[in-house]
Amino acid sequence: MIELSNVNKTYNGKLKAVDNLNLVVKKGEIFGFLGPNGAGKTTTIKMITGIIGCDSGAIKINDVDINRSPIEAKRQFGFVPDDPNIFLRLKGIEYLNFMADIYNVSAAERNTRIEELSKRFEMVNALTDPIQSYSHGMRQKIVIMGVLVHNPSVWILDEPMTGLDPKSSFVLKEMMREHANKGKTVFFSTHVLEVAEKLCDRVAVINNGKILFCGTLEELKIHFKGEESLEKMFLEMTGNEN
């Protein structure tokens, strides 16, 4: 579960990147976070994950305040950033073991998780190769695997499908649904509205740092008097904003 209460963030004393944001992402759901470039999505995700602090307000992960108890809060989630170009000099297996060490994952559990994840993402034969030799899609997959190796209850994914081939995208979407069905939380941002439309239980649309809508797609369609296309609804909400 993720809770944001009256969260604000301003850059350089001028630019209001996030404006009094209130949001609750429940257990057992896939929650899509949508918005145009510069809307405040990345800033919000960085505050949720503790990369940057908020100016005011509170952020809780599974009831743990990330500002007051950052280490404990960060143990609750796994975060896939929008750039997979990290730790390039490590081999895939070294990176996965490094991530497992950070979260104190036992040898038996990590071996099981690494075997399971590498099979699902078809990375078994690539684990002994350096990450810098990987394609963009393979780098994305190894980052996802590293995030999931400690089996976090909350997944926070920033544009997770970028660079993935269709089969790997399908596998990730399948895993997201499995995770939510276990009563756990998936929060992800995406520019691919078709993915959000098919996958999400609820969505929030942000623009200029403010939440324009939060709810199910059915509720959104009612608001727009039966409009069927998420793309059209999204453009209508965000297209006229300054």
Protein Blocks (a to p, Z undefined) as FASTA:
>chain_A
ZZdehiacdehhlacfbghiacdddehiacdddddehilmmmmmmmmnomaccfbdcdde
ehiafklmmmlmmmmpccddfbfbghklpcfklmmmmmmmmnopafklmmmmmmmmmmmn
opmlmmmpcfklpcfklmmmmmmmmmmmnopabdcdehklgopafklmmmmmmmmmmmmm
nopacddddfblklmmmmpmbdcddeehiafbgcdfklmmmmnnopablklmmmmmmmmp
ZZ
